[in-house]
Amino acid sequence: MLKLRIYLQFVVSRLLGTGVDTLVLWICSNFLFSGYWAEYILSPIISFEFAVLSNFLCSYFWIWKSRIGRRSTSDFFVRFFVFNLSSGAGFLMKMVFLLIFQKIFEWDVVYCNLAALIFSGLFNYFVADLLVFRSRKQVKVGDLGGNEG
């Protein structure tokens, strides 16, 4: 039941991140930059970093807060650094799918991005759960027995 709750919180937070990503991407591609490289490469990089920050804040203070033993500024920034690096692999996956969708379907960058986020989102969940915010609790053999004294 705990895994389901964590996954649902993850989905909610990533929907918020997707909103942040999409809004920043739309602003960048429609008002700040023009041309293929700026619209399909630079704008998604910028929007990705805004989404990573949003997703990390949700993860650190809400989803996996019980897995953080000692909160400190250094713990926050170390975890953010690792989270950002691990998200980079998800970003590369997203960019590959974004460019594939653009070439095959010739969709607008925002639609390509949303479709690509489906694939990278699953990857990001497993990396965050198993690496960045992994449970550090050790199960004792005696705890498995149930009502033993």
N, C-alpha and C positions, 0 to 999 in steps of 0.2 A: 504493500500500500504506500510505503514511503517513496519507493522508486516512481510510482505513478504520480504522486503529488509533485515530486521534483521535476518529472518530465513535463507535467502540465504547467508548472511555474516557468520552466524553461521555454515552452511554447509561447506563453503569454509575454515573457520578456523579449523573446525574439520577434514577436509580432510588433512590439514597441520598437525594437531595433530596426525592423524592416521599414516601419514608418519613418524613422529618423533617416535611414539609408535612402529611401525613396524620395523624401522631401529634399534632402541635401543634393541628391543626384539631379533632381528636377531643377533645382535652383542653379546648380553649376552648369548643367547642359543647356538650359534655356536662357540664362541671364549673364553668366560669367564667361563661358568658353564657347568657341565655335570650331568646327572642323572635326574630322573623324577622330584623330588622335586625342584631342582634348575632350571630345564628347564621349567616346567609347573606352578610353584608357584613363586619362587624368581624372575626369569627373567621378568614375566609379571608385578610384583609389581614395579620393577625398571623402566621398560619402561612406565608404567602408570604415575609415578611421573614426568617423563620428559614430557609426553604428557599433563598432568595437567598444568604444568608451561607454556607450549606453548599455550594451550587453554586459560588460564587466561590472558596472555599478550594480545592476540588477542581480548578477551572480554573487557578488561579494557581500552585499548587504541584505539580500533576500533569499535567493534560492539555496545557496550552500553556506549560509551564515553559521550554521551549527558545526560545520567542518573546520571552521577557523578557530584554532585554540587561543592564540594570543594576537589580538589586533594591535598593529603598530603601523607607523608610516612606512617603515621599511618592508614589512610584510605586504602591505597594500601595493607598493610599487614593484616588489619582486613578483608577486602574483600577476599584476597587470602586465609586466614585461613578458612573463611566460604565456599569459593569456593572449597577448598581442602576437607573439611568435606563433603560437598554435593556431590562432585565427588566420594567420598568413597562409597556411596550407589550405584552409577552407576558402580563403579569398582566391587563391590560385585556381582552385576547383571551380569556384563561382565564375571567375573570369573566362575560363575555358568554355564553360557551358554558355555564358553570355555571348561570347563571340560566335560559338556554333549556332545558337538560336538566331543571331543577327544574320549570319551568312545563309542559313537554310530558309528562315521565314521572313527575313528583312523587317522584323519588328522594330518599333521604337526602343531605344536603350532602356527605358523604364520597364517595359514589358519583358524584355530579355533578362533584365536584372531580377525581376520577381520570379520568373521561371527558374533561373539558375539558383536562386536562394533555396529552393526546395531541396536540391541535391546537396548543397554545402551545409544546410542546416542540420541534417542528420549527422554528418561527419563532425560538426562542431559540438553537438551534444555529447557524443561519445568521448571526444578529446577532453572536454571540460569535466565531465563526470569521472573519467578514469585517470586523468593526468593533473589538471590544474587544481581541482577541488576534490581530489580523491580522499576517501575516508582514511584517517590515520588510526582508527580504533582497531585494536587487536582483539579477536574473539578468544576467550579462555576456554579450554576444553571442558572445564566444570560448568560453564555457562550453557553448554549445549544439552545438558542432562535434564533440565527442567526444574523440578522441585527439590533437588538434592540440597542438603544442608549446608 
